[in-house]
Each structure stands twice: as structure tokens, then as C-alpha cells.
Amino acid sequence: MSQAPAGVGVHRVDAQRGRALRMAVLRPAQAPGEPMYASERDPRTAHYAALDGAGGVLAVGSVMAEAHPREPRAGDWRVRGMATRPELRGRGLGALVLDALERHARERGGRRAWCNARTPARAFYERAGWSAEGEEFEIEEIGPHFLMAKPLR
């Protein structure tokens, strides 16, 4: 993994701050006015972004208190909407955002983080200590995924 560009910082942002990047990378066919996720405005949901020195969004992700779909436990948190500008992938920006999301959940009693990772992102999560749980599955209109999780304590 390459070094993140100089001047980049990870900050908590509102849901709209990373929307354009998420729409372009994750949901290009979705209508712009539709919410990305039902829980994006829940006060327990947090959004973090890697921002350049001018405040431009380079990578973004969200974390929310949500039960694991197969084995729910107290302290489950879900990571969603991870996106990095395509020309900046492999430079550590996604890892910085993921670390902030994990820390946010851990500081609020999170014991496990989980996500539905797109198949091409599986190796990214594995490098960060996440494990795939079960077989690949398809999310309609989005593509193949793996359920992945990581203990936070």
C-alpha cells in the first residue's frame, strides 16, 4: 500500500459530504435525491471522510449500530458506503477511513464490526484484519459480495 497524499486528514462529516463520491463509485444508476441508506440520518450513524487540504472528499465511509445479519450480538456495528476516488485507490485513504470507523464504534462500546463487502474489496478488508464469513452472494443490481467481520476488542 502506498502512502496517503500529504495534507490529507480524516474527519467526521455529515451524510451529504461524501454523497457525490458514493453515488459515482457505488450507485451510479441511483437517482440523486434518494437516500443512500435508510439509516444515514440516524443520530447514532457516523460518516467519516478523508479530505484533501482544500476540503475535497477523497474517500468516505459510514458506521452504524446494526446487528450482524447471521449471528447478532450486543455491540455489533455495520460499516457501509466505503468509497475512494478511483484514481487514488491503493494509497491508504480507505484504510484511514476504515480505521476511523472502527475507532468510532469501539469508543461507543462496539465489539464487532461487519459489512457486506463487494467481492473486489475483499482483499482490502482482509489486509485490515477482517474475515469473510461464508460464501460469496449476490446483491441485486449491485453485484457479488462477501459478509465480512472483525472483532473490535
C-alpha positions as CSV (number, residue, x, y, z in Angstrom):
1,M,0.0,0.0,0.0
2,S,1.3,3.4,-0.9
3,Q,1.5,6.4,1.4
4,A,-1.6,8.7,1.6
5,P,-1.1,12.1,0.0
6,A,0.3,14.9,2.2
7,G,-2.2,17.2,3.7
8,V,-4.9,14.5,4.0
9,G,-6.9,14.3,7.2
10,V,-9.9,12.1,8.2
11,H,-12.8,14.0,9.7
12,R,-16.3,13.2,10.8
13,V,-18.7,14.7,8.2
14,D,-22.4,14.9,7.6
15,A,-24.1,12.4,5.3
16,Q,-24.2,14.7,2.3
17,R,-20.5,15.5,2.3
18,G,-19.5,12.2,0.7
19,R,-22.6,11.6,-1.3
20,A,-21.3,12.6,-4.8
21,L,-18.3,10.2,-4.4
22,R,-20.5,7.4,-3.2
23,M,-23.0,7.9,-6.0
24,A,-20.3,7.9,-8.6
25,V,-18.5,4.8,-7.2
26,L,-21.2,2.7,-5.6
27,R,-24.5,3.7,-7.0
28,P,-24.2,5.4,-10.4
29,A,-27.7,4.3,-11.5
30,Q,-29.4,5.6,-8.4
31,A,-31.5,8.8,-8.6
32,P,-29.6,11.7,-6.9
33,G,-32.4,12.6,-4.5
34,E,-32.8,9.1,-3.0
35,P,-31.1,8.4,0.4
36,M,-28.2,6.0,0.1
37,Y,-29.2,4.1,3.2
38,A,-32.3,4.3,5.4
39,S,-30.0,4.8,8.5
40,E,-27.8,7.5,7.1
41,R,-29.6,10.2,9.1
42,D,-29.9,8.2,12.3
43,P,-28.1,10.2,15.1
44,R,-26.0,7.1,16.0
45,T,-24.7,6.8,12.4
46,A,-21.3,8.4,11.8
47,H,-19.8,9.4,8.5
48,Y,-16.0,9.9,8.1
49,A,-14.1,11.2,5.1
50,A,-10.5,11.6,4.0
51,L,-10.3,15.2,2.9
52,D,-7.6,17.0,1.0
53,G,-6.2,20.3,2.1
54,A,-9.0,22.2,0.2
55,G,-11.7,20.0,1.8
56,G,-12.3,17.8,-1.2
57,V,-13.6,14.3,-0.4
58,L,-11.0,11.6,-1.4
59,A,-12.6,8.6,0.5
60,V,-15.7,8.1,2.6
61,G,-17.4,5.6,4.8
62,S,-20.2,5.2,7.4
63,V,-20.7,3.2,10.5
64,M,-23.9,2.5,12.4
65,A,-25.1,0.4,15.3
66,E,-26.7,-2.5,13.5
67,A,-27.0,-6.2,14.3
68,H,-25.0,-8.8,12.4
69,P,-27.4,-10.5,9.9
70,R,-26.5,-14.1,10.8
71,E,-25.3,-14.0,14.4
72,P,-26.5,-10.9,16.1
73,R,-24.7,-9.9,19.3
74,A,-24.6,-6.9,21.6
75,G,-22.0,-4.4,20.3
76,D,-22.5,-5.0,16.6
77,W,-21.7,-2.1,14.2
78,R,-22.1,-2.1,10.5
79,V,-19.7,-0.4,8.0
80,R,-21.3,0.9,4.8
81,G,-20.7,3.0,1.8
82,M,-16.9,2.8,1.7
83,A,-15.7,4.6,-1.5
84,T,-12.4,6.0,-2.6
85,R,-11.8,8.1,-5.7
86,P,-10.8,5.5,-8.3
87,E,-7.6,7.3,-9.3
88,L,-6.5,7.3,-5.6
89,R,-7.1,3.7,-4.7
90,G,-4.2,1.8,-3.2
91,R,-2.8,4.9,-1.4
92,G,-4.1,4.2,2.1
93,L,-7.1,6.5,2.1
94,G,-9.7,3.8,2.5
95,A,-7.6,2.3,5.3
96,L,-7.5,5.7,7.1
97,V,-11.3,6.0,6.9
98,L,-11.9,2.4,7.9
99,D,-9.7,2.9,10.9
100,A,-11.7,6.0,11.9
101,L,-15.0,4.0,11.6
102,E,-13.7,1.1,13.7
103,R,-12.4,3.5,16.3
104,H,-15.8,5.3,16.4
105,A,-17.6,2.0,17.0
106,R,-15.1,0.8,19.6
107,E,-15.4,4.1,21.6
108,R,-19.1,3.6,21.8
109,G,-19.0,0.0,23.1
110,G,-18.7,-1.7,19.7
111,R,-17.4,-5.3,20.0
112,R,-17.6,-6.4,16.3
113,A,-17.8,-4.6,13.0
114,W,-19.3,-6.2,9.9
115,C,-20.1,-5.3,6.4
116,N,-21.3,-6.6,3.0
117,A,-18.0,-6.2,1.1
118,R,-18.1,-6.1,-2.7
119,T,-16.0,-9.0,-3.9
120,P,-13.3,-6.8,-5.4
121,A,-12.9,-5.2,-2.0
122,R,-12.4,-8.4,0.0
123,A,-8.6,-8.2,0.0
124,F,-8.8,-4.6,1.2
125,Y,-10.8,-5.7,4.3
126,E,-8.6,-8.7,4.9
127,R,-5.5,-6.5,5.0
128,A,-7.3,-4.6,7.8
129,G,-7.9,-7.7,9.8
130,W,-11.4,-8.6,8.6
131,S,-12.5,-12.1,7.8
132,A,-15.0,-13.4,5.2
133,E,-17.9,-15.3,6.7
134,G,-19.5,-17.8,4.3
135,E,-19.7,-17.9,0.6
136,E,-20.0,-15.1,-2.0
137,F,-23.5,-13.9,-2.5
138,E,-25.2,-11.5,-5.0
139,I,-26.9,-8.2,-4.1
140,E,-29.4,-7.4,-6.8
141,E,-28.4,-4.5,-9.1
142,I,-25.1,-4.1,-7.2
143,G,-23.2,-7.4,-7.7
144,P,-21.2,-10.1,-5.8
145,H,-20.4,-9.6,-2.1
146,F,-18.9,-11.3,1.0
147,L,-20.2,-10.9,4.5
148,M,-17.1,-9.8,6.5
149,A,-16.5,-9.1,10.1
150,K,-13.8,-8.0,12.6
151,P,-13.7,-8.1,16.4
152,L,-13.2,-4.6,17.8
153,R,-11.9,-5.6,21.3
